[in-house]
Amino acid sequence: MSVALRVVSRLGLFGRTFLLLTVLMTASLAVWLQAFRNMEIEPRAQQIAQQIVTVVNITRAALVHSAPRVRRDLMLDLATNEGIQVYPRETTDKTQPIPDREILQRVAVYVIDRLGPTAQVVWEVNRIPGLWVSFAIDDDDYWVVIERDRVERAPGVEWLGWGAAALLLSLLGAAMIVSFVNRPLSRLARAAQALSLGEKPSPLPEMGPDEIRSVNASFNRMVEELDRAEADRALMLAGISHDLRTPLTRLRLELELSGLTEESRHAIDEDVAQLDRTIGQFMVYARPATTPDQVIDVSGLITDLAERERAHTELMGGTLVANVAGDLKARVAPSDLERAVCNLVENARKYGHDEGRPVAIDLILHASQGNIHIDVCDRGPGIPASDVPRMLRPFTRGSEARTDAGGAGLGLAIVRRLLQRVGGTIELLPRPGGGLIGRVVLPAAPRNAA
């Protein structure tokens, strides 16, 4: 039962609806077949009994009114042409009673009721099969043997055939109805999935039942409003970027020409650089989503990235060790993947070590269950599991151990947004022995994909 429930729980809406209709129609058809069978047993038993009584009466009348010299020929003719045999009844005959089947028992009762209480109806005499019915002519007793095929007709098989045909037609109709009902929902689900991946879905048809038409029209208006909001946001941020970066550039120039001390000039330059990085993060986070149309060599990209980041990490007094599995591919924009991994590496350089100890980063690329895992591991204080969901939201900073007061709180949110466009995710996991694992998970592409 639990296995059946697990299988049903994995079915989609079409499968569940069709399965429910199949069960209901099968049960309904079985009940109707049983009802028809019970209704037709009584008239069929009476009809068979009447035929048997007629055969016995006609056979007895023929034998009574025929001359003794032609009776043998008459009995031979009945056996040959009609399948009716007549035998003398002996006291030593060994008989077998009628089987305990409802239709046969009713036939026997009706035959005895019409021929009289002295008549016997048995299933076998002296190991000779057939329906044996006794009758008497004067003081002589006889058996009439009727072929069992006349009694054992199986209309249930015919009923079963018609029932199976009716069930098949019903299931085909149910499949068409369920498909018709679920098609708009499936189309809406595909459009919503495309929208969640940053794609612009095709407008849904505003036709059909009122409810479906209303839902599709509302979804289409929502998509249009999102497009307008995205365009307005991109235009606004582009204007903000231009308006802010122009005076920032002028500030840098004036700073170089000022008579400030080196220390003051360096501090102001750091503040300007921080503003510029924050503006860049806003632009990346607000960039319209795009879906890549080509498969890239992730192994080669991570290898090149590891070489660049190793040099930068060593300049800061740390180490970066890469372990890259070969021939791994994914459908992702190279710039998005580089930005995501570099963001995790930069976080590991800033926060992934204890005070007074150099940073040690492990960059690991491997495949697991149809996905590509890119792990950026450090030996810092880590992040409590309860804080992980909050850390992945925009404008959120972690504890004092892993935060930067000058940041905008968009680093991990940018990584998550970039990965969502290609069906990927980011995970923040505790590292055995202490530290944090920042894991990028991407759906792997076939090795022969281009």
C-alpha positions in Angstrom: 0.0 0.0 0.0 2.8 2.4 0.9 4.5 1.6 -2.4 1.3 2.4 -4.3 1.0 5.7 -2.4 4.6 6.7 -3.2 4.0 5.9 -6.9 0.7 8.0 -7.0 2.5 10.9 -5.2 5.0 11.1 -8.0 2.4 11.4 -10.7 1.5 14.7 -12.2 -2.0 16.2 -12.3 -2.8 14.4 -15.5 -1.7 11.0 -14.1 -3.6 11.4 -10.9 -6.8 12.6 -12.5 -6.7 9.8 -15.1 -5.9 7.2 -12.5 -8.8 8.3 -10.4 -11.2 8.2 -13.3 -9.9 4.8 -14.3 -10.5 3.4 -10.8 -14.0 4.9 -10.6 -15.0 3.7 -14.1 -13.6 0.2 -13.5 -15.4 -0.1 -10.2 -18.7 1.2 -11.7 -18.4 -1.2 -14.7 -17.8 -4.1 -12.4 -20.8 -3.3 -10.3 -23.0 -3.0 -13.4 -21.7 -6.3 -14.8 -22.5 -8.1 -11.5 -26.0 -6.6 -11.5 -26.7 -7.6 -15.1 -25.4 -11.1 -14.3 -27.7 -11.5 -11.3 -30.6 -10.2 -13.3 -30.1 -12.6 -16.2 -29.4 -15.8 -14.2 -33.1 -16.4 -13.4 -34.6 -16.1 -16.9 -31.6 -18.0 -18.4 -32.1 -20.9 -15.9 -35.8 -21.0 -16.8 -35.1 -21.0 -20.5 -32.5 -23.8 -20.3 -34.9 -25.8 -18.0 -37.7 -25.4 -20.5 -35.5 -26.6 -23.3 -34.5 -29.7 -21.3 -38.1 -30.5 -20.3 -39.2 -30.1 -24.0 -36.4 -32.5 -25.1 -37.3 -35.1 -22.5 -41.1 -34.9 -23.3 -40.6 -35.0 -27.0 -38.1 -37.9 -26.7 -40.5 -39.8 -24.4 -43.5 -39.2 -26.7 -41.5 -40.3 -29.7 -40.5 -43.5 -28.1 -44.1 -44.2 -26.7 -45.8 -43.7 -30.1 -43.2 -45.4 -32.3 -43.4 -49.0 -33.2 -41.1 -51.3 -31.2 -39.2 -52.2 -34.4 -38.2 -48.6 -35.3 -37.3 -47.5 -31.8 -33.7 -48.5 -32.2 -33.4 -46.5 -35.4 -35.2 -43.5 -33.7 -32.7 -43.5 -30.8 -29.8 -43.7 -33.2 -31.2 -40.8 -35.2 -31.6 -38.7 -32.0 -28.0 -39.4 -31.0 -26.6 -38.7 -34.4 -28.5 -35.6 -35.5 -29.7 -34.0 -32.2 -26.9 -35.0 -29.8 -29.6 -36.7 -27.5 -28.8 -40.1 -26.3 -31.2 -42.5 -24.5 -30.0 -45.2 -22.1 -31.9 -47.6 -19.9 -31.7 -46.7 -16.3 -30.3 -49.4 -14.0 -30.3 -49.5 -10.2 -26.6 -50.1 -10.4 -25.8 -46.9 -12.2 -23.2 -44.7 -10.5 -24.1 -41.0 -10.7 -22.5 -37.8 -9.9 -24.6 -34.8 -8.7 -25.0 -31.5 -10.3 -22.0 -29.1 -9.5 -22.7 -26.5 -6.9 -23.1 -23.6 -9.4 -26.0 -21.3 -9.1 -27.3 -21.5 -12.7 -27.0 -25.4 -12.8 -28.7 -25.8 -9.5 -31.6 -23.6 -10.6 -32.0 -25.5 -13.8 -32.2 -28.8 -11.9 -34.8 -27.4 -9.6 -37.0 -26.2 -12.5 -36.6 -29.5 -14.4 -37.6 -31.6 -11.4 -40.5 -29.2 -10.7 -41.9 -29.7 -14.2 -41.2 -33.4 -14.7 -42.2 -34.5 -11.3 -40.5 -35.5 -8.0 -39.5 -38.9 -9.4 -37.3 -37.3 -12.0 -33.5 -37.1 -11.4 -31.0 -34.7 -12.8 -27.4 -35.7 -12.5 -24.1 -34.5 -14.0 -22.5 -37.9 -14.8 -23.6 -41.6 -15.0 -21.1 -44.4 -15.0 -18.3 -41.8 -15.8 -20.1 -40.7 -18.9 -20.3 -36.9 -18.9 -23.5 -35.0 -19.8 -26.7 -33.7 -18.3 -28.6 -36.8 -17.4 -32.4 -36.6 -16.9 -34.5 -39.6 -16.0 -38.0 -40.4 -17.2 -40.3 -43.4 -17.3 -42.2 -45.2 -19.9 -44.8 -47.5 -18.3 -42.6 -49.5 -15.9 -39.3 -48.9 -17.6 -36.9 -46.2 -16.6 -34.6 -44.4 -19.0 -31.9 -41.7 -19.1 -31.9 -38.8 -21.6 -28.3 -37.5 -22.0 -28.1 -33.9 -23.2 -24.7 -32.4 -24.2 -23.3 -30.2 -21.6 -22.6 -27.4 -24.1 -26.4 -26.7 -24.2 -26.4 -26.0 -20.5 -22.9 -24.6 -19.9 -23.1 -21.7 -22.3 -21.0 -18.9 -20.8 -22.6 -15.6 -21.6 -20.3 -14.1 -18.9 -17.5 -14.3 -21.3 -19.5 -12.3 -23.8 -20.5 -9.8 -21.1 -16.8 -9.5 -20.1 -15.9 -8.8 -23.7 -18.5 -6.1 -24.0 -17.5 -4.7 -20.7 -13.8 -4.6 -21.7 -14.7 -2.8 -24.9 -16.9 -0.3 -23.0 -14.1 0.3 -20.4 -11.5 0.9 -23.2 -13.7 3.4 -24.9 -14.4 5.1 -21.6 -10.7 5.3 -20.8 -9.9 6.8 -24.2 -12.7 9.4 -23.6 -11.4 10.0 -20.1 -7.8 10.5 -21.4 -9.1 13.0 -23.9 -11.2 14.9 -21.3 -8.3 15.0 -18.8 -5.9 16.1 -21.5 -8.3 18.9 -22.5 -8.7 20.0 -18.9 -5.0 19.8 -18.0 -3.6 21.3 -21.2 -4.2 25.0 -20.1 -2.6 24.2 -16.7 0.4 22.6 -18.3 0.8 25.5 -20.7 0.6 27.9 -17.7 3.1 25.8 -15.7 5.6 25.9 -18.6 5.2 29.6 -19.0 5.7 30.2 -15.3 8.8 28.0 -15.3 10.2 29.9 -18.3 9.5 33.2 -16.5 11.3 31.9 -13.3 14.4 31.2 -15.4 14.5 34.7 -16.8 13.0 33.9 -20.2 10.0 35.7 -21.7 7.3 33.2 -22.3 5.0 33.4 -25.3 1.6 35.0 -24.6 -0.9 32.4 -23.4 -4.1 32.1 -25.6 -7.0 34.0 -24.1 -9.7 31.5 -25.1 -11.6 28.6 -23.7 -13.6 28.6 -20.5 -14.1 31.8 -18.5 -11.8 30.7 -15.7 -8.9 29.7 -18.0 -9.3 32.8 -20.1 -9.2 35.0 -17.0 -6.1 33.3 -15.6 -4.3 33.5 -18.9 -5.2 37.1 -19.4 -4.0 37.9 -15.9 -0.7 36.0 -16.5 -0.1 37.9 -19.8 -0.7 41.2 -18.0 1.7 40.2 -15.3 4.4 39.3 -17.8 4.0 42.7 -19.6 4.1 44.6 -16.3 7.3 42.7 -15.3 8.9 43.5 -18.6 8.0 47.2 -18.1 9.3 47.1 -14.6 12.5 45.4 -15.7 13.1 47.9 -18.5 12.3 50.9 -16.1 14.7 49.5 -13.5 17.5 48.9 -16.1 17.0 52.5 -17.4 17.0 53.9 -13.9 20.1 52.0 -12.8 21.9 52.9 -16.0 21.1 56.6 -15.3 22.2 56.3 -11.6 25.4 54.5 -12.7 26.2 57.3 -15.2 25.3 60.1 -12.8 27.3 58.6 -9.9 30.4 57.3 -11.8 31.0 60.6 -13.6 31.5 62.6 -10.3 33.4 59.7 -8.9 35.8 59.8 -11.8 36.1 63.6 -11.2 36.7 63.0 -7.5 39.6 60.7 -8.3 41.1 63.2 -10.6 40.8 66.1 -8.1 42.1 63.8 -5.4 45.3 63.2 -7.4 45.7 67.0 -7.9 45.0 67.9 -4.3 47.6 68.6 -1.7 46.4 66.0 0.7 48.8 63.8 2.5 49.3 60.3 1.1 47.4 58.7 4.0 44.4 60.9 3.5 44.4 60.5 -0.2 44.6 56.7 0.1 41.7 56.6 2.6 39.5 58.8 0.3 40.5 56.7 -2.7 39.5 53.5 -0.9 36.0 55.1 -0.2 35.6 56.0 -3.8 36.6 52.5 -4.9 34.1 51.1 -2.5 31.3 53.2 -3.9 32.3 52.2 -7.4 32.2 48.5 -6.4 28.8 48.9 -4.8 27.4 50.5 -7.9 28.8 47.7 -9.9 27.1 45.2 -7.7 23.8 46.9 -8.1 24.2 46.8 -11.9 25.0 43.1 -11.9 22.1 42.3 -9.6 19.7 44.3 -11.7 20.9 43.1 -15.1 18.1 41.5 -17.1 18.2 37.7 -17.0 19.4 35.8 -20.1 19.5 32.1 -20.8 22.7 30.8 -22.5 22.2 28.9 -25.7 25.6 27.1 -25.7 27.4 24.5 -23.6 30.8 25.5 -22.2 33.7 23.5 -20.9 33.4 24.0 -17.2 36.6 22.1 -16.4 38.7 24.4 -18.6 37.1 27.5 -17.3 37.6 26.6 -13.6 41.2 25.6 -14.4 42.0 29.0 -15.9 40.1 30.8 -13.1 42.0 28.8 -10.4 45.3 29.9 -11.9 44.3 33.6 -11.7 42.9 33.4 -8.3 45.9 31.4 -7.0 48.2 34.2 -7.9 46.0 36.8 -6.3 45.6 34.7 -3.1 49.4 34.2 -2.8 49.9 37.9 -3.1 47.7 38.3 -0.1 49.8 35.7 1.8 47.4 32.7 1.4 47.2 29.5 -0.6 44.7 28.2 -3.1 44.7 24.5 -4.1 42.6 23.4 -7.1 41.3 19.9 -7.8 39.5 20.0 -11.1 37.8 16.9 -12.7 38.1 16.9 -16.5 35.6 17.0 -19.3 32.6 18.5 -17.4 30.3 20.7 -19.4 27.2 22.8 -18.6 24.9 25.2 -20.3 25.8 28.5 -18.6 27.2 31.8 -19.6 31.0 31.9 -18.9 30.9 35.4 -17.4 28.1 34.4 -15.0 29.9 31.3 -13.8 33.2 33.2 -13.4 31.4 35.9 -11.4 29.7 33.4 -9.2 32.8 31.4 -8.4 35.0 34.5 -8.0 32.5 35.9 -5.6 32.8 32.8 -3.4 36.6 32.8 -3.6 36.7 36.5 -2.7 34.5 35.8 0.3 36.8 32.9 1.3 39.8 35.2 1.1 38.1 37.9 3.3 36.5 35.7 5.9 37.8 32.2 5.5 40.6 32.2 8.1 41.0 32.9 11.8 42.9 35.9 13.1 46.7 35.5 12.7 46.5 32.6 10.3 46.9 32.7 6.5 43.9 31.9 4.4 43.9 28.4 2.8 41.3 27.8 0.1 40.5 24.5 -1.7 38.7 24.8 -5.1 37.2 21.5 -6.1 35.3 20.6 -9.2 33.5 17.2 -9.5 30.4 15.6 -10.8 27.6 14.1 -8.6 24.3 12.5 -9.7 24.0 14.3 -12.9 25.1 17.7 -11.5 28.3 19.6 -11.4 29.6 20.7 -8.0 32.1 23.6 -7.7 33.2 23.7 -4.0 35.0 26.7 -2.5 36.3 25.5 0.9 37.9 27.6 3.6 38.9 27.2 7.3 37.1 30.2 8.7 34.5 30.5 11.4 31.7 29.3 9.0 28.1 30.3 9.0 25.4 28.9 11.4 22.9 26.7 9.6 20.1 29.0 10.8 21.6 32.0 9.1 22.1 30.4 5.7 18.6 31.2 4.2 19.0 34.8 5.4 22.5 35.1 4.0 21.2 34.3 0.5 18.8 37.2 0.5 19.8 40.6 -0.9 21.2 43.3 1.3 21.9 40.9 4.1 25.1 40.6 6.1 26.2 37.8 8.3 27.7 37.8 11.8 30.7 40.0 12.6 33.0 37.1 11.9 32.0 36.9 8.3 30.9 40.4 7.2 32.3 43.6 5.7 30.7 46.8 6.9 31.6 48.4 3.6 29.7 45.8 1.4 26.2 46.1 0.1 25.2 42.6 1.1 24.6 41.6 -2.5 27.5 39.1 -3.1 25.7 35.8 -2.3 22.4 37.2 -3.7 24.2 37.9 -7.0 25.6 34.4 -7.1 22.2 32.9 -6.4 20.5 35.1 -9.1 23.1 34.2 -11.7 22.7 30.4 -11.1 18.9 30.5 -11.1 19.0 31.5 -14.7 20.4 28.1 -15.7 18.6 26.0 -13.1 21.5 26.0 -10.7 21.7 26.6 -7.0 24.2 27.8 -4.3 24.6 25.9 -1.0 26.5 27.0 2.1 27.6 23.9 4.0 29.7 23.3 7.2 33.1 21.9 6.4 34.2 18.9 8.3 37.0 20.0 10.7 35.8 23.6 10.7 35.1 26.1 8.0 32.7 26.7 5.2 31.9 25.1 1.8 30.4 27.4 -0.7 29.0 25.0 -3.3 27.8 25.9 -6.8 25.5 23.3 -8.3 24.8 23.2 -12.0 23.0 20.7 -14.2 25.6 18.8 -16.2 25.4 18.7 -19.9 26.1 15.5 -21.9 29.8 15.1 -22.6 29.3 15.1 -26.4 27.1 18.2 -26.2 28.2 21.2 -28.2 
